[in-house]
Structures are given as structure tokens and as C-alpha cells.
Amino acid sequence: TIKSNYKGDDGRRRARMAAINLRERDGLHGRLFDIRCPVLWLHGTSDAVYSVANAEQEIKLFVNSPDARLVTVKDGQHFLSYSHSNEVDQHLIDFVGKYSK
């Protein structure tokens, strides 16, 4: 089963992702190069854990994404979907609608 799962180019990609996840505890930085889909980053301006400045730098790391976009939500907290669920819902609906056609 292991040999068949990690066979060929697709298998090598799966093995690479598994190794990166184990090394970085599923961190995203080691896999940014492989992200080739649109990215929507919603970030609250009142996030006490990560600053907007941090998000502005991090979104630039999605170099292979055709559309990596940071949207800030005024007064949004770290758990943005809790503090500003209506705004999050609308941004997600717009984003999915744009790319699901």
C-alpha cells in the first residue's frame, strides 16, 4: 500500500508534503511554493495575536498564486469568523463565486 501510494510524480509530491508537515508541524511556509490557487486572507484590524503588518508581509509569500489577496476587517478580532461573521460570510461567498465559474 505504501509503495503504491507514493509511486510516480503524484506520489513523490505526497511524500514531500508529508515530510514538510512532519518537519514543520504542518506549517505553511515550507509549502508556499506549491500553492497555485487563489488565496483570500481575511484579517481583523484588532487581532491581538498577529498584526495587519504581519499579514501584509505574509500574503506576499504566495508567489505562485494567481490572486493572493489580503482583506482587512475593521475592528475584527483574531477569531474573525466569530467577531465579524457577516463580513467573513460575504467575503467568502464573493470569493467562491468568483472562482467557481
N, C-alpha and C positions, 0 to 999 in steps of 0.2 A: 504494500500500500504506500509506504513512504517513497519508494523508488518511482512509482507511477505518479505520485503527487508532485514530485519535484523534477520531473523529466521535461526536457526541452526548454525553450526560451521562457514560456509561461512559468514553468516550474522553478527556473533559476530566479525569476522575479519574485515568486512567492518565498523562496528560501532567503533571498536578500532582505525582503520586508520583515520576515520573521527574525532574522539576525539583528537588524536595526532595532526592531521593537524590544528584543531582549537586552540589547546594549543600552538603549536609551529609555527603557521603561515606557515604551510606546510614545516617546516624544515625537514631535512633528518635524523638527529641524533637519533630521537626517533623511527625511523623505520629501522635502520640498521640491527637489528637482523633478520628481516623478508626478507631481500634481499638474495635470494638464486640462483641468476642468475649470469652469468659472468658480470664483470664490467670493462669497459675501461675508464680510466680517462686521458684525454689529457690536458696537462698544459704547457703554454708558459713560457720560462725562463725569459722573460721580463714582466711578468704580474705585473702590478703596484698595483693591488688590493690584491691578495693573492700570497704568496711566494711559491716557489717549496718546501721549507721545510715544509710549512703547508700542501701541497698536499701529501707529503711523510708520514706525520703523519695521515692524514685523510684516506688515502687508506687502512691503516691497520685496520680501524674500520669495514670494510666489512668482518667480521669474518665468515659468513656463505656463502659467495660467493665461488664457486668452482675455480674461477680465477679472482682475483681483481688486475688489472694491471695499473700502472701509467706509462705513456709515456710522456716524456718532449719534447717540440719542441723548438729548438734553436731560440732565439730572438722572440718567439711568445708573443703576447700581451694578455690582458685579454679577448678580443673578438677574440679568436684564429681562429674561422672559417672565420673571416674577414681578419685577418693579414696573415694567412697561410692556405688558403682554400685548396690548392692542397695536403698538408700534412695531413690535417684533413680528406679530402675525402679518401685518400689512406688508412689511418689507419682504418677508418670506414668500408670501403669495405673489408679489410682483416679481421677485427673483425667479421663482419656479415657473411662473407664467411666461417669462421672457425666454427661458431656455428649454421649455418642454414642448415647444412647437416643432 
